[in-house]
């Protein structure tokens, strides 16, 4: 994930502030937030209406969160797939991929790093599908910020002032081109359940059509709100049959019991659960791009995360079925993930068709 591309573009989105003051404020925000012990950016106090706060968030968390969702989805897919028979609990998602279009909905995703993680998951396994991405977030300013980043990532070699795109920038560019028209933003606040997910609203329609629903650090951000459980329950009840719910939150948040209870009462089936997972950025993400901004902001970006992760599925008429032939690339990635899961937990139970 090209942090350089995202960082440069957010800096140019000054929104009435001078670049020096914006960078200075961003540096201050980075220092303040990186000093906090919580790994959940959305649980931190403060507003993202300030462009410096959004810039700091992209620098500190975007790359890490994208790898995190990619890792969780890859491990869950490996745990739920039986290679000898080609049978998978992800069968409805695989059908959407085979049809060439996957719909993804993120609740409180902000910068969209979690949707980017889905793109990385598809690329990792060689799945060729367009992605329709939607985010419901209380900060509407994210739309313009990420629109600028999206445009920069689709710049050609001729638009980069003679500089040749690096292999990492090309990888990032190709991932974003999988999006069908970018990411659609819907301003909605789960903390205000009376106005959240109104019937026939844009965000309600996007949720109802989604094959994958993402909850990136949402529960730890709203756990102090008494009405949030009812609003979250409405999200789970609106899932279509076969859709997946990907829950990721900090281990210390203690939210796993809450989401498990809500999922149970909403009729969801838990298909993957890791009480604690540590994800580190690969070495090439720690050097070339991130060091430049570490010096500029006088703060290192967040390069590791320890989280609890759960994947639920809305039961459908067919819980699992045989899919098409598994490619060598897909088989290799599944086997690597299964080996990794066995090392973490020798007693880990993988899916076995009856």
Residue pairs with C-beta under 8 A, 6 or more apart in sequence:
1 62
1 63
1 66
1 67
1 116
1 120
1 168
1 172
1 285
2 153
2 166
2 168
2 169
2 171
2 172
2 173
2 289
3 59
3 62
3 63
3 285
3 289
3 290
3 293
3 301
4 169
4 288
4 289
4 292
4 293
5 149
5 152
5 153
5 169
5 172
6 58
6 59
6 62
6 149
6 152
6 153
7 55
7 58
7 59
7 289
7 293
8 152
9 148
9 149
9 151
9 152
10 51
10 54
10 55
10 58
10 59
10 145
10 148
10 149
11 19
11 22
11 23
11 26
11 55
12 148
13 51
13 55
13 144
13 145
13 148
14 22
14 51
15 51
17 25
17 51
17 52
22 51
22 52
22 55
23 296
23 297
25 50
25 52
26 52
26 55
26 56
26 59
26 297
27 296
27 297
27 298
27 299
28 52
29 50
29 52
29 53
29 55
29 56
30 56
30 59
30 60
30 297
30 298
30 299
31 297
31 298
31 299
33 41
33 44
33 56
33 57
33 60
34 60
34 299
34 300
34 302
36 44
38 44
38 220
38 250
38 252
39 250
39 302
39 305
39 306
39 307
40 217
40 220
40 221
40 249
40 250
40 253
41 57
41 60
41 61
41 65
41 110
41 217
42 108
42 110
42 216
42 217
42 218
42 220
42 221
43 217
43 220
43 221
43 250
43 253
46 53
47 53
47 139
48 54
48 57
48 110
48 139
48 141
48 142
49 139
49 141
51 141
51 145
54 110
54 111
54 139
54 141
54 142
54 145
56 297
57 110
57 111
58 111
58 145
58 149
59 293
59 297
59 301
60 299
60 301
60 302
61 111
61 113
61 301
61 302
62 111
62 113
62 116
63 113
63 281
63 285
63 290
63 301
64 113
64 279
64 281
64 301
64 302
64 303
64 304
64 305
65 113
65 114
65 117
65 216
65 305
66 113
66 114
66 116
66 117
66 120
67 117
67 120
67 279
67 281
67 282
67 285
68 117
68 248
68 279
68 305
68 307
69 113
69 114
69 116
69 117
69 118
69 120
69 121
69 214
69 216
69 246
69 248
70 117
70 118
70 120
70 121
70 124
71 277
71 279
72 117
72 246
72 248
72 274
72 277
72 309
72 311
73 117
73 118
73 121
73 246
73 311
74 121
74 124
74 125
74 333
74 337
75 272
75 274
75 277
75 309
75 337
75 340
75 341
76 246
76 271
76 272
76 309
76 311
77 88
77 90
77 121
77 125
77 334
77 337
78 333
78 334
78 335
78 336
78 337
78 338
78 341
78 350
79 271
79 272
79 337
79 338
79 341
79 348
79 350
79 351
80 88
80 89
80 90
80 271
80 272
80 311
80 351
81 87
81 88
81 89
81 90
81 334
81 351
82 88
82 350
82 351
82 352
82 353
83 326
83 331
83 334
83 335
85 322
85 353
86 322
86 323
86 324
86 325
86 326
87 320
87 321
87 322
87 323
87 351
87 353
88 94
88 320
88 323
88 351
89 271
89 313
89 319
89 320
89 351
90 244
91 242
91 318
91 319
91 320
91 321
91 323
92 211
92 241
92 242
92 243
92 316
92 318
93 102
93 211
93 212
93 242
93 244
94 323
94 324
96 102
96 103
96 129
96 211
97 122
97 127
97 128
97 129
98 323
98 324
99 129
100 128
100 129
100 130
101 129
101 130
101 131
101 132
101 180
102 118
102 122
102 129
102 130
102 131
102 132
102 211
102 212
103 131
103 132
103 134
103 206
103 209
103 210
103 211
103 212
104 115
104 118
104 131
104 132
104 133
104 134
104 210
104 211
104 212
104 213
104 214
105 133
105 134
105 135
105 136
105 206
105 207
105 209
105 210
105 212
105 213
105 214
106 112
106 114
106 115
106 133
106 134
106 135
106 136
106 213
106 214
106 216
107 135
107 136
107 190
107 213
107 214
107 215
107 216
107 218
107 235
108 136
108 137
108 138
108 190
108 215
108 216
108 217
108 218
108 221
109 115
109 135
109 136
109 137
109 214
109 216
110 135
110 137
110 139
110 142
111 142
111 145
111 146
112 133
112 135
112 142
112 146
112 183
113 216
114 214
114 216
114 246
114 248
115 131
115 133
115 135
115 179
115 183
115 214
116 175
116 176
118 131
118 133
118 212
118 214
119 131
119 175
119 176
119 178
119 179
120 175
121 127
122 128
122 129
122 131
122 178
123 174
123 175
123 178
124 333
125 329
125 330
125 333
125 334
126 327
126 329
126 330
127 330
129 178
130 178
130 179
130 180
131 178
131 179
131 180
132 179
132 180
132 181
132 184
132 209
133 179
133 180
133 182
133 183
133 184
134 183
134 184
134 185
134 186
134 203
134 206
134 207
134 210
135 142
135 183
135 184
135 185
135 186
136 186
136 187
136 188
136 190
136 203
136 206
136 207
137 185
137 186
137 187
137 188
138 187
138 188
138 189
138 190
138 191
139 187
140 185
140 187
142 185
143 185
146 182
146 183
146 185
147 182
150 176
150 179
150 182
150 183
153 169
153 172
153 173
153 176
154 173
154 176
154 177
155 173
157 164
157 165
165 173
166 288
168 284
168 288
168 289
184 202
184 206
186 201
186 202
186 203
186 206
188 195
188 196
188 197
188 201
188 203
189 195
189 196
190 196
190 218
190 222
190 228
190 231
190 232
190 235
191 222
191 225
191 227
191 228
191 231
193 227
193 228
193 230
193 231
193 234
196 231
196 234
197 203
197 204
197 207
197 231
197 234
197 235
197 238
198 204
204 238
207 213
207 235
207 238
207 239
208 238
208 240
209 240
210 239
210 240
210 243
211 242
211 243
211 244
212 243
212 244
212 246
213 235
213 239
213 243
213 244
213 245
213 246
214 246
214 248
215 245
215 246
215 247
215 248
215 249
215 259
216 248
217 248
217 249
217 250
217 253
218 232
218 249
219 232
219 247
219 249
219 253
219 255
219 258
219 259
220 249
220 250
220 253
220 255
222 228
222 232
223 253
223 255
223 258
229 258
229 262
232 262
233 262
233 265
233 266
236 245
236 262
236 263
236 266
236 268
236 312
237 266
239 245
239 266
239 268
239 314
240 314
241 314
241 315
241 316
241 317
242 313
242 314
242 316
243 313
243 314
244 271
244 311
244 312
244 313
245 263
245 268
245 311
245 312
245 313
245 314
246 309
246 310
246 311
247 256
247 259
247 308
247 309
247 310
247 311
247 312
248 307
248 308
248 309
249 255
249 256
249 259
249 307
249 308
250 306
250 307
250 308
251 275
251 276
251 306
251 307
251 308
253 308
255 308
256 275
256 308
256 310
259 310
260 270
260 310
263 270
263 312
267 314
267 315
268 312
268 313
268 314
268 315
269 312
269 313
269 314
269 315
270 310
270 311
270 312
271 311
271 312
271 313
271 351
272 309
272 310
272 311
273 309
273 310
273 311
274 308
274 309
274 310
274 344
275 308
276 306
276 307
276 308
277 306
277 307
277 308
277 309
277 344
278 304
278 305
278 306
279 304
279 305
279 307
280 303
280 304
281 303
281 304
285 303
286 303
290 300
290 301
290 303
293 301
294 300
294 301
320 351
320 353
326 334
338 350
341 348
341 350
342 348
